[in-house]
Amino acid sequence: MATIDEITQEISRLIPQIARHANAKSFAKIHVTPAQLIMLMSIHAHGKCKLKTLAIERKISPPTVTGLIDRLLNDGYVKKAPDLEDRRAALVSLTKKGEDITRRHMATIQDLWKNVLIHLTRKEQEQYLRILKKIVTILSKKEGRLD
């Protein structure tokens, strides 16, 4: 039986391989950087939101968020509107083009996982999902969030 150190070493080797494969599939179909896609996905999850919200969530500086949003704005993926409750702030949301790219990305990732999961039994699929949810819960608690 493997030790926890051996298991974590193997997981640390496997997760980046999975991520590289998923990213290669997704980025072949879209024309944004990984950082821009992450920002688009965050905006998609929040709907209309402040730049400060995105900076806090992504744990990046407000100027970095502003730079990413400006590029996405120039490329037509997001739009800005004044925040009627706070005149110093702006709200950002996805345009139709931004919604389309996030939808295509999610569909690509879903297809990738479907093509993997079909090789597992129904029980293994359910176990895998249960374990992933448990991992997300543990990580969220460690970050002080309860997603």
GIFEN-V163702 format. One record per helix or strand of 2 or more residues. SS is the DSSP state (H for helix, E for strand). FROM is the first residue (numbers start at 1). LEN is the number of residues. If there is no record, write none. Layout:
BEGIN
ss = [SS;SS]
from = [FROM;FROM]
len = [LEN;LEN]
END
This chain:
BEGIN
ss = [H;H;E;H;H;E;E;H;H]
from = [4;34;49;51;62;78;90;96;122]
len = [24;13;2;8;13;5;5;22;21]
END
